[in-house]
Amino acid sequence: MASILRGAAFITGAGSGIGQYTAYAFARYGVRQLALCDIRPESLEQTRSELKKRHPEVEVLSIQMDASKEDSINSAVDQTVRKFSRLDIAVNNAGIGHQDMTHELSLETWRKVMSVNLDGVFLCQRAQIRQMLKQGPLDPLPRGNRGVIVNVASMLGLVASSPVTPAVAYTSSKHGVMGLTKTDAVMYAPKGIRINAMCPGYVGTPLLKDTVASGGMSSEVAKVPQGRLGEMEEIADSITFLASPMSSFMAGHGLAVDGGYTCQ
């Protein structure tokens, strides 16, 4: 497998799902220093163990981190830099969901979703930018950079949620992630920091596969032009593209990987 990634990488929500598969993809495509962050230590250990089994040469730092807490986030970035001396690639993936319409949504749920999905991305990105501004590029400009950030938003950061799956707080938070991504991409591109967002569609997590198999959400999957759920490996590979020099002239973009759903 070609090595298209270099440097030290940092992934939140790495204990499962997209974050876990992104860790595997990063190791497969060349990363040799990898910080894995998640609030669940048992899930982190599962990812770390599998990663070391597949890629024993990769140096892994496991960090228990609460993506809604400023001190926890700052500590995770500090630990990464102390261990690896720099931070070259950051993937802000941690997030939570819900299904509620506005008239049924409590303020507590709204704030909880926002605290992880939007506040957490802002706090991670702020800490990462502060570090990246202190370091020089690994590779020569213009294709080199001082650091790359990929925020995991959602296709619901680009369009409204469906009445079948109402999620006003989640959708609002992901639109916020897109606003944060675009604004900081413009602000920090001249300083050699590249920021983009990944916007996955319906992805075949175990929970969603079970839901579809039982008849739930079948009408939503039927709307996907490719006629299927995405695979987590497909999302991870797309995040790898955004983190790599192959996307070196992309900044502030929300890359929809959704089987064509948002084209309709």
Helices and strands as residue ranges (DSSP letters): E 8-12, H 17-28, E 33-38, H 41-54, E 59-64, H 70-84, E 89-92, G 102-104, H 107-114, I 115-119, H 120-132, E 147-152, G 155-157, H 168-188, G 189-191, E 193-200, H 206-213, H 218-221, H 232-243, G 245-247, E 254-257, G 261-263
